[in-house]
Amino acid sequence: MAGHGNCYDNAAIETFFKTIKAELIRRQSWDTRRQAEMAIFEYMDGFYNPRRRHSALDWKSPVAFERKVA
């Protein structure tokens, strides 16, 4: 973490929030909070973390990147 007032403090999480809003939240709605929580969990655990391509990983998915490094 950077010092107080540093604009790069939250850059990674802000990018994640922007992405999840664009790819999931603004595309659908849910009847209950529980449904929304489950959709967000499934997005993060089933798509974003293992399969979505990330620019920081040379546009590879985390699974593909780890397979290449191992």
All heavy atoms as a GROMACS GRO file, in nm:
protein
  584
    1MET      N    1   0.084  -0.118   0.000
    1MET     CA    2   0.000   0.000   0.000
    1MET      C    3   0.089   0.125   0.000
    1MET      O    4   0.190   0.129   0.066
    1MET     CB    5  -0.089   0.002   0.123
    1MET     CG    6  -0.193  -0.108   0.129
    1MET     SD    7  -0.319  -0.091   0.003
    1MET     CE    8  -0.419   0.035   0.072
    2ALA      N    9   0.044   0.221  -0.073
    2ALA     CA   10   0.115   0.348  -0.079
    2ALA      C   11   0.071   0.437   0.037
    2ALA      O   12  -0.019   0.403   0.113
    2ALA     CB   13   0.087   0.416  -0.212
    3GLY      N   14   0.130   0.551   0.047
    3GLY     CA   15   0.097   0.643   0.155
    3GLY      C   16  -0.039   0.709   0.138
    3GLY      O   17  -0.106   0.697   0.035
    4HIS      N   18  -0.080   0.780   0.239
    4HIS     CA   19  -0.209   0.850   0.240
    4HIS      C   20  -0.218   0.947   0.123
    4HIS      O   21  -0.127   1.023   0.097
    4HIS     CB   22  -0.226   0.925   0.373
    4HIS     CG   23  -0.351   1.005   0.381
    4HIS    ND1   24  -0.474   0.946   0.395
    4HIS    CD2   25  -0.372   1.138   0.374
    4HIS    CE1   26  -0.566   1.040   0.397
    4HIS    NE2   27  -0.507   1.158   0.386
    5GLY      N   28  -0.330   0.941   0.051
    5GLY     CA   29  -0.353   1.034  -0.058
    5GLY      C   30  -0.291   0.991  -0.190
    5GLY      O   31  -0.302   1.062  -0.290
    6ASN      N   32  -0.226   0.878  -0.194
    6ASN     CA   33  -0.165   0.831  -0.318
    6ASN      C   34  -0.274   0.772  -0.407
    6ASN      O   35  -0.345   0.680  -0.368
    6ASN     CB   36  -0.058   0.726  -0.286
    6ASN     CG   37   0.021   0.686  -0.408
    6ASN    OD1   38  -0.032   0.681  -0.518
    6ASN    ND2   39   0.148   0.660  -0.388
    7CYS      N   40  -0.285   0.821  -0.527
    7CYS     CA   41  -0.393   0.779  -0.616
    7CYS      C   42  -0.378   0.636  -0.666
    7CYS      O   43  -0.472   0.579  -0.721
    7CYS     CB   44  -0.404   0.874  -0.734
    7CYS     SG   45  -0.259   0.873  -0.841
    8TYR      N   46  -0.263   0.574  -0.647
    8TYR     CA   47  -0.244   0.437  -0.693
    8TYR      C   48  -0.278   0.334  -0.586
    8TYR      O   49  -0.268   0.214  -0.607
    8TYR     CB   50  -0.100   0.417  -0.740
    8TYR     CG   51  -0.067   0.508  -0.856
    8TYR    CD1   52   0.016   0.616  -0.841
    8TYR    CD2   53  -0.126   0.485  -0.980
    8TYR    CE1   54   0.042   0.701  -0.947
    8TYR    CE2   55  -0.100   0.570  -1.087
    8TYR     CZ   56  -0.016   0.677  -1.070
    8TYR     OH   57   0.010   0.761  -1.174
    9ASP      N   58  -0.319   0.381  -0.468
    9ASP     CA   59  -0.355   0.294  -0.357
    9ASP      C   60  -0.453   0.185  -0.398
    9ASP      O   61  -0.430   0.068  -0.371
    9ASP     CB   62  -0.421   0.377  -0.248
    9ASP     CG   63  -0.336   0.387  -0.124
    9ASP    OD1   64  -0.228   0.328  -0.120
    9ASP    OD2   65  -0.381   0.451  -0.031
   10ASN      N   66  -0.562   0.224  -0.459
   10ASN     CA   67  -0.671   0.131  -0.487
   10ASN      C   68  -0.688   0.101  -0.635
   10ASN      O   69  -0.794   0.057  -0.677
   10ASN     CB   70  -0.801   0.190  -0.432
   10ASN     CG   71  -0.795   0.208  -0.282
   10ASN    OD1   72  -0.750   0.120  -0.211
   10ASN    ND2   73  -0.840   0.323  -0.235
   11ALA      N   74  -0.586   0.121  -0.713
   11ALA     CA   75  -0.599   0.105  -0.857
   11ALA      C   76  -0.643  -0.036  -0.896
   11ALA      O   77  -0.731  -0.052  -0.982
   11ALA     CB   78  -0.467   0.140  -0.926
   12ALA      N   79  -0.589  -0.137  -0.834
   12ALA     CA   80  -0.624  -0.275  -0.871
   12ALA      C   81  -0.769  -0.306  -0.840
   12ALA      O   82  -0.841  -0.362  -0.923
   12ALA     CB   83  -0.532  -0.373  -0.799
   13ILE      N   84  -0.815  -0.271  -0.722
   13ILE     CA   85  -0.953  -0.303  -0.685
   13ILE      C   86  -1.051  -0.215  -0.762
   13ILE      O   87  -1.161  -0.260  -0.798
   13ILE     CB   88  -0.976  -0.295  -0.533
   13ILE    CG1   89  -1.106  -0.367  -0.494
   13ILE    CG2   90  -0.978  -0.153  -0.484
   13ILE    CD1   91  -1.105  -0.513  -0.518
   14GLU      N   92  -1.014  -0.092  -0.790
   14GLU     CA   93  -1.102  -0.005  -0.870
   14GLU      C   94  -1.118  -0.062  -1.011
   14GLU      O   95  -1.227  -0.058  -1.068
   14GLU     CB   96  -1.046   0.137  -0.876
   14GLU     CG   97  -1.050   0.211  -0.744
   14GLU     CD   98  -1.191   0.240  -0.695
   14GLU    OE1   99  -1.284   0.247  -0.778
   14GLU    OE2  100  -1.208   0.254  -0.574
   15THR      N  101  -1.012  -0.117  -1.067
   15THR     CA  102  -1.020  -0.180  -1.198
   15THR      C  103  -1.111  -0.302  -1.193
   15THR      O  104  -1.193  -0.324  -1.282
   15THR     CB  105  -0.880  -0.220  -1.247
   15THR    OG1  106  -0.801  -0.102  -1.255
   15THR    CG2  107  -0.885  -0.288  -1.382
   16PHE      N  108  -1.099  -0.381  -1.086
   16PHE     CA  109  -1.186  -0.497  -1.072
   16PHE      C  110  -1.332  -0.455  -1.061
   16PHE      O  111  -1.419  -0.513  -1.126
   16PHE     CB  112  -1.147  -0.580  -0.949
   16PHE     CG  113  -1.247  -0.687  -0.918
   16PHE    CD1  114  -1.255  -0.800  -0.996
   16PHE    CD2  115  -1.336  -0.672  -0.813
   16PHE    CE1  116  -1.349  -0.899  -0.970
   16PHE    CE2  117  -1.429  -0.769  -0.786
   16PHE     CZ  118  -1.436  -0.883  -0.865
   17PHE      N  119  -1.361  -0.354  -0.980
   17PHE     CA  120  -1.500  -0.307  -0.966
   17PHE      C  121  -1.555  -0.257  -1.099
   17PHE      O  122  -1.670  -0.283  -1.133
   17PHE     CB  123  -1.510  -0.198  -0.860
   17PHE     CG  124  -1.502  -0.248  -0.719
   17PHE    CD1  125  -1.444  -0.171  -0.620
   17PHE    CD2  126  -1.551  -0.373  -0.683
   17PHE    CE1  127  -1.438  -0.216  -0.490
   17PHE    CE2  128  -1.545  -0.419  -0.553
   17PHE     CZ  129  -1.486  -0.339  -0.455
   18LYS      N  130  -1.474  -0.186  -1.175
   18LYS     CA  131  -1.517  -0.138  -1.307
   18LYS      C  132  -1.551  -0.256  -1.397
   18LYS      O  133  -1.653  -0.257  -1.466
   18LYS     CB  134  -1.408  -0.052  -1.370
   18LYS     CG  135  -1.438  -0.009  -1.513
   18LYS     CD  136  -1.319   0.057  -1.578
   18LYS     CE  137  -1.207  -0.036  -1.601
   18LYS     NZ  138  -1.193  -0.100  -1.728
   19THR      N  139  -1.466  -0.357  -1.395
   19THR     CA  140  -1.486  -0.474  -1.480
   19THR      C  141  -1.610  -0.552  -1.441
   19THR      O  142  -1.691  -0.588  -1.526
   19THR     CB  143  -1.362  -0.565  -1.472
   19THR    OG1  144  -1.248  -0.490  -1.513
   19THR    CG2  145  -1.378  -0.687  -1.559
   20ILE      N  146  -1.630  -0.578  -1.312
   20ILE     CA  147  -1.746  -0.656  -1.270
   20ILE      C  148  -1.876  -0.580  -1.296
   20ILE      O  149  -1.977  -0.640  -1.331
   20ILE     CB  150  -1.734  -0.702  -1.123
   20ILE    CG1  151  -1.834  -0.815  -1.095
   20ILE    CG2  152  -1.752  -0.588  -1.027
   20ILE    CD1  153  -1.814  -0.885  -0.963
   21LYS      N  154  -1.873  -0.449  -1.282
   21LYS     CA  155  -1.992  -0.371  -1.314
   21LYS      C  156  -2.026  -0.381  -1.462
   21LYS      O  157  -2.141  -0.399  -1.500
   21LYS     CB  158  -1.972  -0.225  -1.274
   21LYS     CG  159  -1.979  -0.200  -1.126
   21LYS     CD  160  -1.954  -0.053  -1.096
   21LYS     CE  161  -1.948  -0.027  -0.949
   21LYS     NZ  162  -1.918   0.115  -0.921
   22ALA      N  163  -1.924  -0.369  -1.547
   22ALA     CA  164  -1.948  -0.372  -1.692
   22ALA      C  165  -1.987  -0.511  -1.741
   22ALA      O  166  -2.073  -0.524  -1.828
   22ALA     CB  167  -1.824  -0.323  -1.766
   23GLU      N  168  -1.923  -0.615  -1.688
   23GLU     CA  169  -1.944  -0.749  -1.741
   23GLU      C  170  -2.057  -0.826  -1.674
   23GLU      O  171  -2.105  -0.924  -1.729
   23GLU     CB  172  -1.815  -0.830  -1.729
   23GLU     CG  173  -1.705  -0.777  -1.818
   23GLU     CD  174  -1.578  -0.860  -1.810
   23GLU    OE1  175  -1.570  -0.956  -1.729
   23GLU    OE2  176  -1.485  -0.830  -1.885
   24LEU      N  177  -2.100  -0.784  -1.555
   24LEU     CA  178  -2.201  -0.862  -1.485
   24LEU      C  179  -2.317  -0.776  -1.433
   24LEU      O  180  -2.431  -0.796  -1.471
   24LEU     CB  181  -2.138  -0.938  -1.367
   24LEU     CG  182  -2.235  -1.018  -1.280
   24LEU    CD1  183  -2.287  -1.138  -1.357
   24LEU    CD2  184  -2.169  -1.061  -1.150
   25ILE      N  185  -2.286  -0.680  -1.350
   25ILE     CA  186  -2.390  -0.610  -1.275
   25ILE      C  187  -2.482  -0.528  -1.364
   25ILE      O  188  -2.604  -0.531  -1.346
   25ILE     CB  189  -2.326  -0.526  -1.163
   25ILE    CG1  190  -2.259  -0.621  -1.064
   25ILE    CG2  191  -2.428  -0.436  -1.096
   25ILE    CD1  192  -2.180  -0.556  -0.956
   26ARG      N  193  -2.429  -0.457  -1.460
   26ARG     CA  194  -2.514  -0.372  -1.544
   26ARG      C  195  -2.589  -0.451  -1.651
   26ARG      O  196  -2.676  -0.396  -1.719
   26ARG     CB  197  -2.431  -0.263  -1.609
   26ARG     CG  198  -2.380  -0.164  -1.506
   26ARG     CD  199  -2.318  -0.043  -1.570
   26ARG     NE  200  -2.270   0.046  -1.466
   26ARG     CZ  201  -2.150   0.101  -1.466
   26ARG    NH1  202  -2.066   0.078  -1.565
   26ARG    NH2  203  -2.113   0.181  -1.368
   27ARG      N  204  -2.559  -0.580  -1.667
   27ARG     CA  205  -2.622  -0.663  -1.771
   27ARG      C  206  -2.744  -0.738  -1.721
   27ARG      O  207  -2.817  -0.794  -1.801
   27ARG     CB  208  -2.522  -0.762  -1.828
   27ARG     CG  209  -2.412  -0.693  -1.904
   27ARG     CD  210  -2.320  -0.793  -1.966
   27ARG     NE  211  -2.217  -0.722  -2.041
   27ARG     CZ  212  -2.133  -0.779  -2.123
   27ARG    NH1  213  -2.138  -0.909  -2.141
   27ARG    NH2  214  -2.043  -0.709  -2.186
   28GLN      N  215  -2.765  -0.744  -1.591
   28GLN     CA  216  -2.880  -0.818  -1.540
   28GLN      C  217  -2.922  -0.763  -1.405
   28GLN      O  218  -2.854  -0.682  -1.346
   28GLN     CB  219  -2.850  -0.967  -1.531
   28GLN     CG  220  -2.742  -1.005  -1.433
   28GLN     CD  221  -2.707  -1.152  -1.444
   28GLN    OE1  222  -2.654  -1.195  -1.545
   28GLN    NE2  223  -2.737  -1.229  -1.342
   29SER      N  224  -3.036  -0.811  -1.357
   29SER     CA  225  -3.084  -0.773  -1.224
   29SER      C  226  -3.130  -0.898  -1.152
   29SER      O  227  -3.155  -1.002  -1.214
   29SER     CB  228  -3.198  -0.671  -1.235
   29SER     OG  229  -3.307  -0.728  -1.304
   30TRP      N  230  -3.141  -0.888  -1.022
   30TRP     CA  231  -3.178  -1.002  -0.939
   30TRP      C  232  -3.294  -0.964  -0.850
   30TRP      O  233  -3.312  -0.848  -0.814
   30TRP     CB  234  -3.059  -1.046  -0.854
   30TRP     CG  235  -2.942  -1.086  -0.937
   30TRP    CD1  236  -2.917  -1.208  -0.987
   30TRP    CD2  237  -2.835  -1.002  -0.984
   30TRP    NE1  238  -2.801  -1.208  -1.060
   30TRP    CE2  239  -2.748  -1.082  -1.060
   30TRP    CE3  240  -2.802  -0.867  -0.967
   30TRP    CZ2  241  -2.633  -1.034  -1.119
   30TRP    CZ3  242  -2.689  -0.819  -1.026
   30TRP    CH2  243  -2.604  -0.901  -1.102
   31ASP      N  244  -3.371  -1.065  -0.811
   31ASP     CA  245  -3.486  -1.042  -0.724
   31ASP      C  246  -3.447  -1.029  -0.578
   31ASP      O  247  -3.513  -0.960  -0.502
   31ASP     CB  248  -3.588  -1.156  -0.739
   31ASP     CG  249  -3.649  -1.160  -0.879
   31ASP    OD1  250  -3.664  -1.052  -0.940
   31ASP    OD2  251  -3.680  -1.270  -0.926
   32THR      N  252  -3.341  -1.097  -0.539
   32THR     CA  253  -3.300  -1.092  -0.398
   32THR      C  254  -3.151  -1.062  -0.389
   32THR      O  255  -3.075  -1.082  -0.484
   32THR     CB  256  -3.326  -1.227  -0.328
   32THR    OG1  257  -3.243  -1.327  -0.386
   32THR    CG2  258  -3.473  -1.267  -0.338
   33ARG      N  259  -3.112  -1.017  -0.272
   33ARG     CA  260  -2.970  -0.991  -0.246
   33ARG      C  261  -2.890  -1.121  -0.255
   33ARG      O  262  -2.778  -1.123  -0.304
   33ARG     CB  263  -2.955  -0.928  -0.107
   33ARG     CG  264  -2.812  -0.900  -0.070
   33ARG     CD  265  -2.800  -0.848   0.073
   33ARG     NE  266  -2.664  -0.832   0.107
   33ARG     CZ  267  -2.602  -0.716   0.125
   33ARG    NH1  268  -2.670  -0.605   0.112
   33ARG    NH2  269  -2.476  -0.711   0.158
   34ARG      N  270  -2.949  -1.230  -0.206
   34ARG     CA  271  -2.882  -1.360  -0.210
   34ARG      C  272  -2.849  -1.402  -0.353
   34ARG      O  273  -2.742  -1.454  -0.382
   34ARG     CB  274  -2.970  -1.466  -0.141
   34ARG     CG  275  -2.909  -1.602  -0.137
   34ARG     CD  276  -2.794  -1.608  -0.040
   34ARG     NE  277  -2.742  -1.746  -0.036
   34ARG     CZ  278  -2.617  -1.776  -0.019
   34ARG    NH1  279  -2.528  -1.681   0.001
   34ARG    NH2  280  -2.578  -1.900  -0.017
   35GLN      N  281  -2.942  -1.380  -0.446
   35GLN     CA  282  -2.919  -1.413  -0.587
   35GLN      C  283  -2.803  -1.330  -0.643
   35GLN      O  284  -2.720  -1.381  -0.716
   35GLN     CB  285  -3.045  -1.390  -0.670
   35GLN     CG  286  -3.155  -1.488  -0.643
   35GLN     CD  287  -3.281  -1.451  -0.719
   35GLN    OE1  288  -3.303  -1.335  -0.754
   35GLN    NE2  289  -3.366  -1.550  -0.741
   36ALA      N  290  -2.799  -1.203  -0.606
   36ALA     CA  291  -2.690  -1.116  -0.652
   36ALA      C  292  -2.557  -1.162  -0.594
   36ALA      O  293  -2.456  -1.168  -0.665
   36ALA     CB  294  -2.718  -0.972  -0.612
   37GLU      N  295  -2.556  -1.198  -0.466
   37GLU     CA  296  -2.434  -1.246  -0.404
   37GLU      C  297  -2.383  -1.372  -0.472
   37GLU      O  298  -2.262  -1.386  -0.496
   37GLU     CB  299  -2.457  -1.274  -0.255
   37GLU     CG  300  -2.475  -1.149  -0.172
   37GLU     CD  301  -2.516  -1.180  -0.028
   37GLU    OE1  302  -2.541  -1.300   0.004
   37GLU    OE2  303  -2.523  -1.086   0.051
   38MET      N  304  -2.473  -1.464  -0.502
   38MET     CA  305  -2.433  -1.589  -0.568
   38MET      C  306  -2.382  -1.563  -0.710
   38MET      O  307  -2.284  -1.624  -0.753
   38MET     CB  308  -2.549  -1.688  -0.571
   38MET     CG  309  -2.582  -1.745  -0.434
   38MET     SD  310  -2.441  -1.820  -0.350
   38MET     CE  311  -2.400  -1.952  -0.462
   39ALA      N  312  -2.444  -1.470  -0.782
   39ALA     CA  313  -2.400  -1.438  -0.917
   39ALA      C  314  -2.260  -1.376  -0.914
   39ALA      O  315  -2.175  -1.410  -0.996
   39ALA     CB  316  -2.498  -1.343  -0.984
   40ILE      N  317  -2.236  -1.289  -0.817
   40ILE     CA  318  -2.104  -1.227  -0.805
   40ILE      C  319  -1.999  -1.331  -0.767
   40ILE      O  320  -1.890  -1.334  -0.823
   40ILE     CB  321  -2.108  -1.111  -0.704
   40ILE    CG1  322  -2.192  -0.997  -0.762
   40ILE    CG2  323  -1.968  -1.063  -0.668
   40ILE    CD1  324  -2.227  -0.888  -0.664
   41PHE      N  325  -2.034  -1.420  -0.673
   41PHE     CA  326  -1.941  -1.526  -0.635
   41PHE      C  327  -1.908  -1.614  -0.754
   41PHE      O  328  -1.791  -1.646  -0.780
   41PHE     CB  329  -2.000  -1.610  -0.522
   41PHE     CG  330  -1.918  -1.732  -0.492
   41PHE    CD1  331  -1.802  -1.720  -0.417
   41PHE    CD2  332  -1.954  -1.856  -0.540
   41PHE    CE1  333  -1.723  -1.832  -0.390
   41PHE    CE2  334  -1.877  -1.968  -0.514
   41PHE     CZ  335  -1.761  -1.956  -0.438
   42GLU      N  336  -2.010  -1.656  -0.829
   42GLU     CA  337  -1.987  -1.742  -0.946
   42GLU      C  338  -1.903  -1.671  -1.052
   42GLU      O  339  -1.818  -1.733  -1.116
   42GLU     CB  340  -2.120  -1.788  -1.004
   42GLU     CG  341  -2.192  -1.887  -0.914
   42GLU     CD  342  -2.334  -1.915  -0.958
   42GLU    OE1  343  -2.376  -1.866  -1.066
   42GLU    OE2  344  -2.404  -1.986  -0.884
   43TYR      N  345  -1.926  -1.540  -1.070
   43TYR     CA  346  -1.846  -1.463  -1.166
   43TYR      C  347  -1.699  -1.462  -1.123
   43TYR      O  348  -1.610  -1.489  -1.204
   43TYR     CB  349  -1.900  -1.320  -1.176
   43TYR     CG  350  -1.814  -1.229  -1.259
   43TYR    CD1  351  -1.824  -1.227  -1.397
   43TYR    CD2  352  -1.720  -1.146  -1.198
   43TYR    CE1  353  -1.743  -1.144  -1.474
   43TYR    CE2  354  -1.639  -1.062  -1.276
   43TYR     CZ  355  -1.652  -1.061  -1.412
   43TYR     OH  356  -1.571  -0.979  -1.487
   44MET      N  357  -1.676  -1.433  -0.996
   44MET     CA  358  -1.538  -1.422  -0.948
   44MET      C  359  -1.468  -1.557  -0.945
   44MET      O  360  -1.356  -1.570  -0.993
   44MET     CB  361  -1.538  -1.361  -0.806
   44MET     CG  362  -1.573  -1.215  -0.803
   44MET     SD  363  -1.596  -1.151  -0.636
   44MET     CE  364  -1.444  -1.194  -0.559
   45ASP      N  365  -1.534  -1.658  -0.889
   45ASP     CA  366  -1.471  -1.788  -0.870
   45ASP      C  367  -1.473  -1.875  -0.995
   45ASP      O  368  -1.385  -1.958  -1.013
   45ASP     CB  369  -1.540  -1.860  -0.754
   45ASP     CG  370  -1.454  -1.970  -0.697
   45ASP    OD1  371  -1.336  -1.944  -0.669
   45ASP    OD2  372  -1.506  -2.083  -0.682
   46GLY      N  373  -1.573  -1.855  -1.080
   46GLY     CA  374  -1.586  -1.941  -1.196
   46GLY      C  375  -1.536  -1.881  -1.326
   46GLY      O  376  -1.509  -1.952  -1.422
   47PHE      N  377  -1.524  -1.748  -1.331
   47PHE     CA  378  -1.480  -1.685  -1.455
   47PHE      C  379  -1.362  -1.590  -1.434
   47PHE      O  380  -1.255  -1.609  -1.493
   47PHE     CB  381  -1.596  -1.609  -1.521
   47PHE     CG  382  -1.555  -1.530  -1.642
   47PHE    CD1  383  -1.515  -1.595  -1.757
   47PHE    CD2  384  -1.553  -1.392  -1.639
   47PHE    CE1  385  -1.474  -1.522  -1.869
   47PHE    CE2  386  -1.512  -1.320  -1.750
   47PHE     CZ  387  -1.474  -1.385  -1.865
   48TYR      N  388  -1.377  -1.488  -1.352
   48TYR     CA  389  -1.276  -1.384  -1.341
   48TYR      C  390  -1.140  -1.439  -1.296
   48TYR      O  391  -1.038  -1.412  -1.357
   48TYR     CB  392  -1.321  -1.273  -1.246
   48TYR     CG  393  -1.230  -1.154  -1.245
   48TYR    CD1  394  -1.246  -1.053  -1.339
   48TYR    CD2  395  -1.126  -1.142  -1.154
   48TYR    CE1  396  -1.162  -0.944  -1.342
   48TYR    CE2  397  -1.042  -1.033  -1.155
   48TYR     CZ  398  -1.060  -0.934  -1.249
   48TYR     OH  399  -0.976  -0.827  -1.252
   49ASN      N  400  -1.141  -1.514  -1.187
   49ASN     CA  401  -1.014  -1.565  -1.135
   49ASN      C  402  -0.951  -1.673  -1.222
   49ASN      O  403  -0.831  -1.666  -1.251
   49ASN     CB  404  -1.030  -1.614  -0.991
   49ASN     CG  405  -1.048  -1.499  -0.895
   49ASN    OD1  406  -1.003  -1.389  -0.920
   49ASN    ND2  407  -1.115  -1.525  -0.785
   50PRO      N  408  -1.026  -1.775  -1.267
   50PRO     CA  409  -0.957  -1.881  -1.343
   50PRO      C  410  -0.947  -1.859  -1.494
   50PRO      O  411  -0.850  -1.900  -1.555
   50PRO     CB  412  -1.040  -2.005  -1.314
   50PRO     CG  413  -1.176  -1.954  -1.286
   50PRO     CD  414  -1.158  -1.818  -1.224
   51ARG      N  415  -1.048  -1.798  -1.558
   51ARG     CA  416  -1.053  -1.801  -1.705
   51ARG      C  417  -1.038  -1.666  -1.775
   51ARG      O  418  -0.998  -1.662  -1.891
   51ARG     CB  419  -1.186  -1.863  -1.749
   51ARG     CG  420  -1.199  -2.006  -1.709
   51ARG     CD  421  -1.316  -2.072  -1.775
   51ARG     NE  422  -1.430  -1.985  -1.790
   51ARG     CZ  423  -1.553  -2.014  -1.747
   51ARG    NH1  424  -1.577  -2.126  -1.687
   51ARG    NH2  425  -1.652  -1.930  -1.766
   52ARG      N  426  -1.076  -1.557  -1.712
   52ARG     CA  427  -1.071  -1.428  -1.780
   52ARG      C  428  -0.926  -1.390  -1.809
   52ARG      O  429  -0.839  -1.402  -1.724
   52ARG     CB  430  -1.136  -1.319  -1.695
   52ARG     CG  431  -1.146  -1.188  -1.767
   52ARG     CD  432  -1.222  -1.088  -1.682
   52ARG     NE  433  -1.243  -0.966  -1.754
   52ARG     CZ  434  -1.152  -0.869  -1.763
   52ARG    NH1  435  -1.036  -0.881  -1.703
   52ARG    NH2  436  -1.179  -0.760  -1.832
   53ARG      N  437  -0.903  -1.341  -1.930
   53ARG     CA  438  -0.767  -1.297  -1.967
   53ARG      C  439  -0.737  -1.164  -1.900
   53ARG      O  440  -0.821  -1.075  -1.896
   53ARG     CB  441  -0.757  -1.284  -2.118
   53ARG     CG  442  -0.770  -1.416  -2.187
   53ARG     CD  443  -0.766  -1.400  -2.335
   53ARG     NE  444  -0.787  -1.528  -2.399
   53ARG     CZ  445  -0.786  -1.545  -2.528
   53ARG    NH1  446  -0.764  -1.444  -2.608
   53ARG    NH2  447  -0.805  -1.665  -2.577
   54HIS      N  448  -0.615  -1.152  -1.849
   54HIS     CA  449  -0.573  -1.032  -1.776
   54HIS      C  450  -0.455  -0.967  -1.847
   54HIS      O  451  -0.360  -1.036  -1.886
   54HIS     CB  452  -0.533  -1.070  -1.633
   54HIS     CG  453  -0.646  -1.123  -1.552
   54HIS    ND1  454  -0.725  -1.042  -1.475
   54HIS    CD2  455  -0.694  -1.248  -1.536
   54HIS    CE1  456  -0.816  -1.115  -1.414
   54HIS    NE2  457  -0.800  -1.241  -1.450
   55SER      N  458  -0.460  -0.837  -1.859
   55SER     CA  459  -0.351  -0.766  -1.926
   55SER      C  460  -0.220  -0.781  -1.851
   55SER      O  461  -0.113  -0.787  -1.912
   55SER     CB  462  -0.387  -0.618  -1.942
   55SER     OG  463  -0.407  -0.557  -1.816
   56ALA      N  464  -0.225  -0.789  -1.719
   56ALA     CA  465  -0.103  -0.803  -1.640
   56ALA      C  466  -0.035  -0.938  -1.661
   56ALA      O  467   0.083  -0.954  -1.628
   56ALA     CB  468  -0.135  -0.784  -1.491
   57LEU      N  469  -0.109  -1.034  -1.716
   57LEU     CA  470  -0.054  -1.167  -1.741
   57LEU      C  471  -0.029  -1.189  -1.890
   57LEU      O  472  -0.034  -1.302  -1.939
   57LEU     CB  473  -0.149  -1.275  -1.688
   57LEU     CG  474  -0.183  -1.268  -1.540
   57LEU    CD1  475  -0.283  -1.376  -1.504
   57LEU    CD2  476  -0.059  -1.278  -1.456
   58ASP      N  477  -0.002  -1.082  -1.961
   58ASP     CA  478   0.023  -1.088  -2.105
   58ASP      C  479  -0.097  -1.147  -2.179
   58ASP      O  480  -0.083  -1.228  -2.269
   58ASP     CB  481   0.150  -1.167  -2.134
   58ASP     CG  482   0.201  -1.146  -2.276
   58ASP    OD1  483   0.173  -1.039  -2.335
   58ASP    OD2  484   0.270  -1.236  -2.326
   59TRP      N  485  -0.216  -1.106  -2.135
   59TRP     CA  486  -0.344  -1.146  -2.194
   59TRP      C  487  -0.366  -1.297  -2.192
   59TRP      O  488  -0.425  -1.354  -2.282
   59TRP     CB  489  -0.362  -1.088  -2.335
   59TRP     CG  490  -0.370  -0.941  -2.328
   59TRP    CD1  491  -0.274  -0.852  -2.366
   59TRP    CD2  492  -0.478  -0.863  -2.275
   59TRP    NE1  493  -0.314  -0.724  -2.341
   59TRP    CE2  494  -0.440  -0.728  -2.284
   59TRP    CE3  495  -0.601  -0.893  -2.218
   59TRP    CZ2  496  -0.521  -0.623  -2.240
   59TRP    CZ3  497  -0.682  -0.790  -2.176
   59TRP    CH2  498  -0.643  -0.657  -2.187
   60LYS      N  499  -0.318  -1.359  -2.085
   60LYS     CA  500  -0.347  -1.501  -2.062
   60LYS      C  501  -0.439  -1.512  -1.940
   60LYS      O  502  -0.442  -1.424  -1.855
   60LYS     CB  503  -0.218  -1.577  -2.034
   60LYS     CG  504  -0.125  -1.586  -2.152
   60LYS     CD  505   0.003  -1.655  -2.114
   60LYS     CE  506   0.100  -1.667  -2.226
   60LYS     NZ  507   0.137  -1.547  -2.293
   61SER      N  508  -0.513  -1.622  -1.932
   61SER     CA  509  -0.593  -1.645  -1.813
   61SER      C  510  -0.499  -1.687  -1.700
   61SER      O  511  -0.389  -1.737  -1.726
   61SER     CB  512  -0.696  -1.755  -1.838
   61SER     OG  513  -0.633  -1.880  -1.847
   62PRO      N  514  -0.539  -1.666  -1.575
   62PRO     CA  515  -0.453  -1.709  -1.465
   62PRO      C  516  -0.418  -1.859  -1.471
   62PRO      O  517  -0.306  -1.897  -1.442
   62PRO     CB  518  -0.535  -1.676  -1.341
   62PRO     CG  519  -0.616  -1.559  -1.383
   62PRO     CD  520  -0.652  -1.588  -1.527
   63VAL      N  521  -0.514  -1.942  -1.510
   63VAL     CA  522  -0.487  -2.086  -1.521
   63VAL      C  523  -0.381  -2.114  -1.628
   63VAL      O  524  -0.285  -2.188  -1.605
   63VAL     CB  525  -0.618  -2.164  -1.551
   63VAL    CG1  526  -0.589  -2.308  -1.583
   63VAL    CG2  527  -0.712  -2.152  -1.433
   64ALA      N  528  -0.395  -2.051  -1.744
   64ALA     CA  529  -0.297  -2.070  -1.851
   64ALA      C  530  -0.161  -2.015  -1.812
   64ALA      O  531  -0.057  -2.076  -1.840
   64ALA     CB  532  -0.345  -2.004  -1.979
   65PHE      N  533  -0.160  -1.902  -1.744
   65PHE     CA  534  -0.035  -1.841  -1.699
   65PHE      C  535   0.037  -1.933  -1.600
   65PHE      O  536   0.158  -1.956  -1.612
   65PHE     CB  537  -0.061  -1.705  -1.637
   65PHE     CG  538   0.062  -1.633  -1.594
   65PHE    CD1  539   0.141  -1.567  -1.686
   65PHE    CD2  540   0.102  -1.632  -1.460
   65PHE    CE1  541   0.256  -1.499  -1.646
   65PHE    CE2  542   0.216  -1.568  -1.420
   65PHE     CZ  543   0.293  -1.501  -1.513
   66GLU      N  544  -0.037  -1.987  -1.503
   66GLU     CA  545   0.024  -2.076  -1.405
   66GLU      C  546   0.073  -2.205  -1.469
   66GLU      O  547   0.177  -2.258  -1.431
   66GLU     CB  548  -0.076  -2.107  -1.293
   66GLU     CG  549  -0.100  -1.990  -1.202
   66GLU     CD  550  -0.205  -2.018  -1.096
   66GLU    OE1  551  -0.256  -2.131  -1.090
   66GLU    OE2  552  -0.236  -1.925  -1.021
   67ARG      N  553  -0.002  -2.255  -1.566
   67ARG     CA  554   0.041  -2.376  -1.636
   67ARG      C  555   0.173  -2.353  -1.709
   67ARG      O  556   0.260  -2.437  -1.709
   67ARG     CB  557  -0.069  -2.416  -1.736
   67ARG     CG  558  -0.081  -2.565  -1.755
   67ARG     CD  559  -0.193  -2.604  -1.848
   67ARG     NE  560  -0.323  -2.556  -1.803
   67ARG     CZ  561  -0.410  -2.493  -1.881
   67ARG    NH1  562  -0.386  -2.473  -2.008
   67ARG    NH2  563  -0.526  -2.454  -1.833
   68LYS      N  564   0.186  -2.234  -1.768
   68LYS     CA  565   0.307  -2.201  -1.842
   68LYS      C  566   0.426  -2.184  -1.749
   68LYS      O  567   0.537  -2.227  -1.780
   68LYS     CB  568   0.285  -2.072  -1.921
   68LYS     CG  569   0.405  -2.027  -2.001
   68LYS     CD  570   0.379  -1.898  -2.072
   68LYS     CE  571   0.504  -1.848  -2.140
   68LYS     NZ  572   0.490  -1.712  -2.190
   69VAL      N  573   0.404  -2.123  -1.633
   69VAL     CA  574   0.513  -2.095  -1.538
   69VAL      C  575   0.556  -2.222  -1.466
   69VAL      O  576   0.674  -2.237  -1.436
   69VAL     CB  577   0.469  -1.987  -1.438
   69VAL    CG1  578   0.572  -1.968  -1.330
   69VAL    CG2  579   0.442  -1.857  -1.509
   70ALA      N  580   0.464  -2.311  -1.439
   70ALA     CA  581   0.496  -2.431  -1.359
   70ALA      C  582   0.583  -2.528  -1.432
   70ALA      O  583   0.612  -2.543  -1.538
   70ALA     CB  584   0.368  -2.502  -1.317
   0.00000   0.00000   0.00000
